[in-house]
Amino acid sequence: MVDKDFKALQKKIGVDFNDEGLLTTAFIHRSYLNENSDYKEHNERLEFLGDAVLELVVTEHLYKNYPNPEGDLTNWRSALVKTETISDASRDLGFENYLFMSRGESKSKGRARQLILANCFEAVIGAIYMDKGYTSAKKFISENLIRRLPEIIEKKLYIDPKSRLQELAQRKESITPKYDVLEESGPDHQRTFKVGVFLEKRKIGEGKGSSKQLAQQDAAEDALKSYK
């Protein structure tokens, strides 16, 4: 296996593992085993466990700290544990540098890479829980994910990008954004759509996705970066 400094990583995340192998496993993507025989287990079982721990910790935090109705708490939780938010946290911690993937998978970008990083983050939670218990896993989640919650609430990031953009455009210009497919590529079973979002004839964002809906969301997200 390629040498990676997991001691430095433990120091960075503030967890001193008794079984460092658990942490290593959290970074092994399924594809790596197809090209390498030096390891026998990938991270999906730890991800399964970490996903459950993450949901419990976030739900507990929301319940104890916010008197809001169930609908609000559900929306905030969804925004906090969605792929994009978790993959950002994973990238901020430098997890990308520790991943073990096949040569082909290592070239993945966009949504595919986001999923890999998010799954890795959840697998690390699972590894911490197995090695150190609930309290340590909760501390890791609080420091690296729950801290993002105030911004999510303040900026209404729990509302999907298309809805946020429509609300903003109607408030500012009384215009409803329109989405047009600019380009389609790839084989029928693996299409990629490039979509532009327009205010009348003015293009304010572009996005790509494996479906028109995902590409529209990506375009709206792109538009929101500059359309304030």
C-alpha positions, -999 to +999 in steps of 0.1 A: +000+000+000+012+035-008+027+051+023+005+078+038+012+096+072-018+085+092-001+096+124-001+132+112-038+128+102-047+116+137-030+146+152-050+169+128-083+154+137-075+152+174-080+114+177-053+090+188-064+056+175-057+024+194-062+005+162-048+027+133-060+000+109-096+012+114-086+047+103-068+034+073-098+013+062-119+044+063-100+058+033-100+027+012-125+030-017-139-002-031-122+004-064-087+002-048-091-035-041-096-042-078-060-032-085-043-040-052-040-072-031-023-056-001-056-049+016-088-069+019-115-045+032-129-013+019-147+015+038-183+008+031-191-010+064-176+018+084-195+043+063-227+025+071-220+028+108-208+064+106-239+075+087-260+063+116-238+079+143-238+112+123-276+113+121-280+106+158-254+133+168-269+160+146-304+151+156-295+152+193-278+186+188-308+201+171-332+188+196-313+201+226-304+235+212-333+246+190-370+249+201-381+250+165-408+227+151-400+194+136-401+207+100-374+232+106-352+207+124-356+182+096-347+207+069-316+219+088-305+183+095-309+175+058-287+205+048-261+196+073-257+159+064-261+162+026-233+151+003-221+186-006-218+198+031-200+166+042-177+165+012-167+202+019-158+192+055-139+162+043-119+184+018-112+210+045-095+183+066-074+172+037-090+137+034-085+138-003-048+133+001-053+100+021-078+083-002-069+049-017-086+045-051-081+028-084-063+048-111-095+054-129-115+065-098-087+088-088-095+109-119-131+114-109-144+149-105-176+168-096-204+149-080-186+115-082-157+129-061-181+146-037-197+113-030-163+096-024-153+123+000-186+124+019-186+086+022-150+088+035-160+113+062-188+091+074-164+061+074-140+081+096-169+088+120-175+050+121-138+043+127-137+068+156-169+054+171-155+018+169-121+028+184-130+056+209-168+055+214-197+079+210-182+109+229-152+111+206-173+106+175-196+134+187-167+157+193-153+151+158-187+158+142-193+189+163-159+204+155-160+197+118-196+197+107-221+211+133-201+243+134-214+250+099-250+250+111-253+287+121-243+297+085-268+272+070-296+288+090-285+324+086-281+321+048-311+298+044-288+272+027-313+245+038-335+257+009-325+241-024-305+263-048-332+266-074-357+278-049-333+303-034-324+317-068-360+320-078-369+338-045-340+362-050-346+369-087-383+376-081-376+398-052-349+418-071-362+419-106-396+402-106-382+376-130-384+338-128-352+321-138-353+299-169-332+268-175-320+257-209-299+226-219-268+239-236-251+206-243-256+169-239-227+144-240-218+108-233-234+075-241-272+070-235-266+051-202-242+078-189-254+112-202-240+145-190-261+176-193-248+211-194-275+236-184-276+274-184-298+295-161-311+328-176-329+359-165-347+367-197-318+367-222-290+371-196-272+340-186-262+341-149-249+306-143-240+272-157-240+237-143-234+201-152-250+169-140-260+133-149-296+145-152-313+177-162-325+182-127-290+179-111-276+202-138-302+228-130-294+226-093-257+230-102-264+260-125-285+277-098-257+271-072-233+287-097-256+317-103-259+323-065-222+328-062-224+361-082-261+370-082-267+386-048 
